[in-house]
């Protein structure tokens, strides 16, 4: 590793800035300037339903009054409240912009801003990370782009938007490898508290990923002879700040269970590092056992795989010539712990369903208690990202080491590999650019004159069924017209609460009590089954879009 304070190099701040600018240019080139328009919200609806969930969660959160815990949303699952954490609306940004909500336009989104910040931070932090291993700043700048356009970031951005903040994982790696040059133990403890805070206020799935890296740091400190008090303080800071942040944002409010079903389905495939899936085009796409194994996608890219081939060839040549290895040797503490961390990350993402392509190799069931804990992070395929970024770092760093006596060749090799990486992912870039530069106007069925006149003056939708079919469209209409509802699509299942409240509404209706402020929404097939009951109620009825609407007569 190299001294970050080397006077012959540009300053770390300048390197960070240049790499961040490169990240911003990549973002604009892939997603365009249009998504940076705070008032441009059409593209948020012209996409996957999860992106609509993120935006509508913010809409409801900004409209609802402040409470404590501060992250609660009431109007999407009334009378129960849910945390903005469970709409994946990037709680940090949601809270900050809610402070200014009275002064913001109705159509306001911060997801474009979040995206470009993620790309800039990924560029800047990865450049600093590489600086610890590479003695040449140009090579660090070229290498940083591999992180910026990594398959994990490109796949998640504007799909599971908050999960595109994978710079948090790279930040944790940087804090680990710079541990030896950070003189203040207090700063080290603060850094891990800050990382935990960032995980919670952006996306809690980053907690186990950065927790793995913290564990690697603690092991490294132990082998380097550090006193046990420091690792314990760092661990305590990480846990305490994380728990407090979750509490303040309302993650535990109302008995909401953080667990979810599906552990073993949302896993990585053994082919994850070489399977281009829908991101790459130069290598053949490999099959998956389950469609949901995309959650564990960690394609390294043709450029990074080429670098590994070059490094392997260089290693063979050096050994044939009897040249000793001077750096990055696996017997060194960092090398051994890094290898262990890659394995832990990999198997945490792959288990319990081990598969290669579409072949199920082995199912290793977890003990019931372990399964219950792990179900909090049921999409455990995402835990592959620490391994992915360590492997990217190793490919770039070992390439620089292979050509350490030939600086120009190292620069040309990294640049050529980057060009190949970009070519490999170019189709994915082009599809995203086309999607986010296409004009889209959202037309809500609720705005049709006959329907809007039917619900005019009402203040709530009551869905008499638990499914999430038209709930998101209704949430947007409700946001624009000051209406609340009792059901929404959250990241965690609240069907029990919803069903309990539906039973309460049915009890009211059976007693002839029809709420004056409500529009009741019923599935058409449910209405036909119970038509005689509904026809006896003092209500007006409208049939539309496969549903039946009721309101007090």
C-alpha positions, 0 to 999 in steps of 0.5 A: 500500500502507498502513502496517501500523503505522497508529495509527488502526487496530486492532493487527495481532494483534487483526485476526489474532485476529478473522479467525481466530475468523471462520475457526473459526466457518466451519469449525464451520458447515461440518464441525461440532464432531464432527470435533474429537472426537479419538476420533471416527474413524468419519467418516474411513472414511465418505468418500473412500479418500484420507482413509482413507489419511491416517488409516491412514498415521498409525495405522501410523506411531504404532505403528512404532518410531522410526527415522532418518529419523524419518518412516519407516513399515515395517508397511505395505510390509514389508520396505520402509519408506516415508515418512509423506510418501507417505501424506499424513498431515500429517507435522508432526502425525504426528511431534508426536502420535507423541511422545505415542502411548503415552498416546493412545487407540487410536482417535485422530485429529488431522485435525479439529484440523488442519482448524480450525487451517487455517481459523483460519490462513487467516482470520488471515493473509489479514486481515493480507495485506489490511491491506497494501492496504486502509485499513479493518479491517472490510473486511479482516475481511469480505474474509478470509472469502473466503479461508477458504471459497475453493473450493480449501480447501473442495474439498480439506479431508478429500479431500486433507486436507493440501492444504487448508493453502492458508494457506501460499500466502497466507502467502508472498504476505503475506511478499512484500508486507510485504517493504518494511516488514520491517527485518531481513534476517535475519528475511526469510531466516528467514521463507523457511526457515520457509515451506519447512519448513511446505511439507514437513511439511504437503504438498510440493506447496506448495514450487513454489507458494511458490517461484513467490512467492519468485521474484516477491519476488526480482524485486521486490527487484531492481527496488527496488534491493536488493543481490543478496546478500539474494535469494540468501540467501532462496533458499538458505534456502528450498532448504536447509531444504526439502531437509533437512526432506525428508531427515529425514522420509525422502522419499529413503529406499530409492530411492523415486522422487518422480516419478509418471505422469500429467503432462498429465492432472491439469491446469487447464482454461482455464475454471477460474476460472469453472467452479463444478464441484461447489462453486458452484451459481449459475453453470452447471457447465462440462464438463472434458476429463478428469475428473482436471482437478478437480485444477486447479479454482480457481473464484473464486466468484460473489461474487468475480466480481461484485466484478470486474464492479463494479471494471470498471464503476468503472474505466470511470466514472473514466476517462470522467470523467478521474480518474487512477488513484492506486493498484494501477496496473499500471505499479508494480512489484508490479502488473507482477510480480503480473500476471506471477506470475498468468500463470506460475501459470496456465500452469504449471497448464494446460500441457502439455494446453491445453483449454477445456471438453471441447475439446482445443486444443493439446498442447505436449509438454515436453522429456524432461528438463523432463518428468522434473523436472515429474513430481515434481509431476505434478498440476500443476493445483494450481499454479493456487492462487497465481494464484487467491489473487492474483485474490481479493486483487485483487478485494477490494483493488480494490473497496475502492479503487473506494469509497475515499471511501465507506467504508460503501458499500465495506463493504456491497458486500463484505458483499453479495458475501460473502453471494452467495459463501456462497449460491453455495457453500451446497449444497457446505457442506450436503453436507459438514455432512450427511456429517460429522454422520452416524454411521458404524460401520466393519465390517471383514470381517476381524472376521467370526468364521470369518475372524478365527479363521482368522487369529488369532495371525498377525502379517502379511498377505502379498498375493501381488498388487500391487493395492490393493483390500483393503489399506487395510481390512487395514491398519486390522485390522493396526493394531488387532491388531499385524499388518504387511503388504507392500502399501499405497496410497501417493502414489507407486507402489512396484509394483516393490518390491512385485513384487520381494518377491512374487517372493521370497515365491513362491520360498519357497512353491515351496521348500515354505517357508510362513511360520508367522506369515503369512496369504497373500492371493491373488486368487480368479482367480489361485488358480484358475489356479494351484490345483494349486500351492497345493493341494500346499502344507502350508496351510489354505485359506479362500475369502472376499470374492473372495480366498483365504487361506492359512496354514501348517498 
